[in-house]
Amino acid sequence: MANGAGPDRAVITEKVTQIFYQLFSAKSGSITLESSPDTVEGWDSLQHLNLILALEEEFGISLTEDQMVEMLSVGLIVEILAESLASKS
């Protein structure tokens, strides 16, 4: 943790991609920052809710409805989590 700003983006990215591999049974190496509902098989509205729950549990945060709607790619998820974690600490 740098400067009390929460975990760095590399740590967040690693945790997020691991959640994706578990939740979507994705092949190793198939999840990138550009991955989105268009490129990840099974990322539908129901799985999006499961993803939100898994992220909130892993990172110990509560996401707002606006944040949930904005999570349209792995990269955006990492950005939103980094901001939430920075404001939490």
Phi and psi restraints in degrees (value plus and minus 20) as a CYANA .aco file:
   2 ALA   PHI    -119.0   -79.0
   2 ALA   PSI     109.2   149.2
   3 ASN   PHI      33.6    73.6
   3 ASN   PSI      11.0    51.0
   4 GLY   PHI      43.4    83.4
   4 GLY   PSI      -0.3    39.7
   5 ALA   PHI    -117.2   -77.2
   5 ALA   PSI      -1.5    38.5
   6 GLY   PHI      66.0   106.0
   6 GLY   PSI    -199.6  -159.6
   7 PRO   PHI     -85.0   -45.0
   7 PRO   PSI     131.6   171.6
   8 ASP   PHI     -96.5   -56.5
   8 ASP   PSI     148.1   188.1
   9 ARG   PHI     -82.8   -42.8
   9 ARG   PSI     -50.7   -10.7
  10 ALA   PHI     -84.3   -44.3
  10 ALA   PSI     -61.7   -21.7
  11 VAL   PHI     -86.7   -46.7
  11 VAL   PSI     -64.4   -24.4
  12 ILE   PHI     -81.0   -41.0
  12 ILE   PSI     -66.3   -26.3
  13 THR   PHI     -79.8   -39.8
  13 THR   PSI     -63.9   -23.9
  14 GLU   PHI     -81.2   -41.2
  14 GLU   PSI     -66.0   -26.0
  15 LYS   PHI     -85.0   -45.0
  15 LYS   PSI     -61.9   -21.9
  16 VAL   PHI     -84.0   -44.0
  16 VAL   PSI     -65.5   -25.5
  17 THR   PHI     -84.7   -44.7
  17 THR   PSI     -56.6   -16.6
  18 GLN   PHI     -83.0   -43.0
  18 GLN   PSI     -60.3   -20.3
  19 ILE   PHI     -81.4   -41.4
  19 ILE   PSI     -62.7   -22.7
  20 PHE   PHI     -81.5   -41.5
  20 PHE   PSI     -64.9   -24.9
  21 TYR   PHI     -80.1   -40.1
  21 TYR   PSI     -60.9   -20.9
  22 GLN   PHI     -91.6   -51.6
  22 GLN   PSI     -67.7   -27.7
  23 LEU   PHI     -92.1   -52.1
  23 LEU   PSI     -57.7   -17.7
  24 PHE   PHI    -127.0   -87.0
  24 PHE   PSI     -15.0    25.0
  25 SER   PHI      28.4    68.4
  25 SER   PSI      21.6    61.6
  26 ALA   PHI     -96.6   -56.6
  26 ALA   PSI     130.8   170.8
  27 LYS   PHI     -89.2   -49.2
  27 LYS   PSI     124.3   164.3
  28 SER   PHI     -75.0   -35.0
  28 SER   PSI     113.4   153.4
  29 GLY   PHI      65.8   105.8
  29 GLY   PSI     -24.1    15.9
  30 SER   PHI    -107.2   -67.2
  30 SER   PSI     -33.9     6.1
  31 ILE   PHI    -118.4   -78.4
  31 ILE   PSI     103.0   143.0
  32 THR   PHI    -147.4  -107.4
  32 THR   PSI     155.8   195.8
  33 LEU   PHI     -82.5   -42.5
  33 LEU   PSI     -43.0    -3.0
  34 GLU   PHI    -107.2   -67.2
  34 GLU   PSI     -28.3    11.7
  35 SER   PHI     -79.4   -39.4
  35 SER   PSI     118.5   158.5
  36 SER   PHI    -165.5  -125.5
  36 SER   PSI     156.4   196.4
  37 PRO   PHI     -77.4   -37.4
  37 PRO   PSI     -45.3    -5.3
  38 ASP   PHI     -94.5   -54.5
  38 ASP   PSI     -42.7    -2.7
  39 THR   PHI    -133.4   -93.4
  39 THR   PSI     -31.1     8.9
  40 VAL   PHI    -127.3   -87.3
  40 VAL   PSI      94.1   134.1
  41 GLU   PHI     -81.8   -41.8
  41 GLU   PSI     109.8   149.8
  42 GLY   PHI      71.8   111.8
  42 GLY   PSI     -23.3    16.7
  43 TRP   PHI    -101.9   -61.9
  43 TRP   PSI      61.6   101.6
  44 ASP   PHI    -130.0   -90.0
  44 ASP   PSI    -191.6  -151.6
  45 SER   PHI     -84.0   -44.0
  45 SER   PSI     -58.0   -18.0
  46 LEU   PHI     -87.5   -47.5
  46 LEU   PSI     -65.6   -25.6
  47 GLN   PHI     -87.8   -47.8
  47 GLN   PSI     -47.6    -7.6
  48 HIS   PHI     -83.2   -43.2
  48 HIS   PSI     -62.0   -22.0
  49 LEU   PHI     -83.6   -43.6
  49 LEU   PSI     -62.4   -22.4
  50 ASN   PHI     -82.4   -42.4
  50 ASN   PSI     -58.0   -18.0
  51 LEU   PHI     -82.6   -42.6
  51 LEU   PSI     -66.0   -26.0
  52 ILE   PHI     -78.4   -38.4
  52 ILE   PSI     -67.5   -27.5
  53 LEU   PHI     -80.4   -40.4
  53 LEU   PSI     -63.4   -23.4
  54 ALA   PHI     -84.2   -44.2
  54 ALA   PSI     -61.0   -21.0
  55 LEU   PHI     -86.1   -46.1
  55 LEU   PSI     -64.0   -24.0
  56 GLU   PHI     -81.8   -41.8
  56 GLU   PSI     -60.7   -20.7
  57 GLU   PHI     -88.1   -48.1
  57 GLU   PSI     -65.7   -25.7
  58 GLU   PHI     -82.7   -42.7
  58 GLU   PSI     -61.4   -21.4
  59 PHE   PHI    -120.2   -80.2
  59 PHE   PSI     -23.4    16.6
  60 GLY   PHI      45.1    85.1
  60 GLY   PSI      17.8    57.8
  61 ILE   PHI    -148.8  -108.8
  61 ILE   PSI     146.2   186.2
  62 SER   PHI    -135.5   -95.5
  62 SER   PSI     103.4   143.4
  63 LEU   PHI    -110.1   -70.1
  63 LEU   PSI     126.2   166.2
  64 THR   PHI    -100.2   -60.2
  64 THR   PSI     143.8   183.8
  65 GLU   PHI     -80.0   -40.0
  65 GLU   PSI     -61.5   -21.5
  66 ASP   PHI     -80.1   -40.1
  66 ASP   PSI     -63.9   -23.9
  67 GLN   PHI     -81.9   -41.9
  67 GLN   PSI     -61.9   -21.9
  68 MET   PHI     -80.5   -40.5
  68 MET   PSI     -61.4   -21.4
  69 VAL   PHI     -90.1   -50.1
  69 VAL   PSI     -52.3   -12.3
  70 GLU   PHI     -97.0   -57.0
  70 GLU   PSI     -30.6     9.4
  71 MET   PHI     -99.0   -59.0
  71 MET   PSI      56.4    96.4
  72 LEU   PHI    -123.8   -83.8
  72 LEU   PSI     -19.1    20.9
  73 SER   PHI    -179.5  -139.5
  73 SER   PSI     143.9   183.9
  74 VAL   PHI     -80.7   -40.7
  74 VAL   PSI     -61.1   -21.1
  75 GLY   PHI     -80.8   -40.8
  75 GLY   PSI     -62.5   -22.5
  76 LEU   PHI     -87.2   -47.2
  76 LEU   PSI     -56.4   -16.4
  77 ILE   PHI     -81.4   -41.4
  77 ILE   PSI     -65.4   -25.4
  78 VAL   PHI     -80.9   -40.9
  78 VAL   PSI     -64.1   -24.1
  79 GLU   PHI     -80.0   -40.0
  79 GLU   PSI     -68.3   -28.3
  80 ILE   PHI     -83.4   -43.4
  80 ILE   PSI     -62.5   -22.5
  81 LEU   PHI     -85.7   -45.7
  81 LEU   PSI     -61.5   -21.5
  82 ALA   PHI     -80.3   -40.3
  82 ALA   PSI     -62.9   -22.9
  83 GLU   PHI     -85.6   -45.6
  83 GLU   PSI     -63.5   -23.5
  84 SER   PHI     -83.9   -43.9
  84 SER   PSI     -62.9   -22.9
  85 LEU   PHI     -89.3   -49.3
  85 LEU   PSI     -55.7   -15.7
  86 ALA   PHI     -86.8   -46.8
  86 ALA   PSI     -59.9   -19.9
  87 SER   PHI     -96.5   -56.5
  87 SER   PSI     -40.1    -0.1
  88 LYS   PHI     -95.1   -55.1
  88 LYS   PSI     -54.4   -14.4
